[in-house]
Amino acid sequence: MAFTLAQLTSLENAIASGTKSVTYGDKTVTYHSLDEMIRLRALMRQDLNTGKQSRTKAVFNKGLGASQSFEPGDGGDIYINSI
């Protein structure tokens, strides 16, 4: 099921305020328990993160000695894209 960021935000606001009813657009849903809301929030977060690529930056110091400094961005940076 595809969720929106607005739906996640509405649910998180309801959890924070202790309210068990959440309005999504023109629909209002009343949940049975806080546990149910927390499980749905986890599902929403997982769904919203699906398909996104994360970018990891790995920096290697080229074997410079302890007395020498290394600054990221000096041309020795290696970028690895995670899929």
C-alpha positions as CSV (number, residue, x, y, z in Angstrom):
1,M,0.0,0.0,0.0
2,A,1.3,3.4,-0.9
3,F,1.3,6.0,2.0
4,T,2.0,9.7,1.8
5,L,4.2,11.8,3.9
6,A,1.1,13.8,5.0
7,Q,-0.5,10.6,6.2
8,L,2.6,9.7,8.2
9,T,2.8,13.2,9.7
10,S,-0.9,13.1,10.7
11,L,-0.4,9.7,12.4
12,E,2.8,10.9,14.2
13,N,1.0,14.0,15.5
14,A,-1.9,11.9,16.8
15,I,0.5,9.5,18.5
16,A,2.3,12.5,20.1
17,S,-0.9,14.1,21.3
18,G,-2.4,10.8,22.6
19,T,-5.4,10.9,20.2
20,K,-6.6,7.7,18.6
21,S,-8.5,9.4,15.8
22,V,-6.6,10.6,12.7
23,T,-8.0,12.5,9.7
24,Y,-6.4,11.7,6.3
25,G,-7.9,14.1,3.8
26,D,-11.7,13.6,4.0
27,K,-11.5,10.4,6.0
28,T,-11.3,10.0,9.8
29,V,-9.9,6.7,11.2
30,T,-10.2,5.8,14.9
31,Y,-7.6,3.2,16.0
32,H,-8.1,0.6,18.7
33,S,-4.9,1.2,20.5
34,L,-1.6,3.1,20.6
35,D,0.2,-0.2,19.7
36,E,-1.8,-0.4,16.5
37,M,-0.9,3.2,15.6
38,I,2.8,2.5,16.3
39,R,2.8,-0.6,14.1
40,L,1.1,1.3,11.3
41,R,3.7,4.1,11.7
42,A,6.5,1.6,11.2
43,L,4.8,0.2,8.1
44,M,4.3,3.7,6.7
45,R,8.0,4.6,7.4
46,Q,9.1,1.4,5.7
47,D,6.8,2.1,2.7
48,L,8.0,5.7,2.3
49,N,11.6,4.6,2.3
50,T,11.2,1.9,-0.3
51,G,12.7,2.8,-3.6
52,K,15.0,5.5,-2.3
53,Q,18.7,5.2,-2.9
54,S,21.0,6.1,0.0
55,R,24.3,7.7,-0.7
56,T,27.3,6.7,1.3
57,K,30.6,8.6,1.2
58,A,33.7,6.6,1.9
59,V,36.9,8.6,2.5
60,F,40.3,6.9,2.5
61,N,43.4,8.7,3.7
62,K,45.8,7.4,1.0
63,G,48.1,6.1,3.6
64,L,49.3,9.4,4.9
65,G,51.3,9.4,8.1
66,A,50.0,10.6,11.5
67,S,51.8,13.9,11.2
68,Q,50.1,14.7,7.9
69,S,46.5,15.8,7.6
70,F,43.9,14.7,5.2
71,E,41.0,16.9,4.1
72,P,37.9,15.4,2.5
73,G,37.4,16.9,-0.9
74,D,41.0,17.1,-1.9
75,G,40.4,14.8,-4.8
76,G,40.8,11.5,-2.9
77,D,37.2,11.1,-2.1
78,I,35.4,8.0,-3.3
79,Y,31.6,7.9,-3.7
80,I,29.7,4.7,-3.4
81,N,26.0,4.6,-4.4
82,S,24.0,2.0,-2.5
83,I,21.1,0.5,-4.3
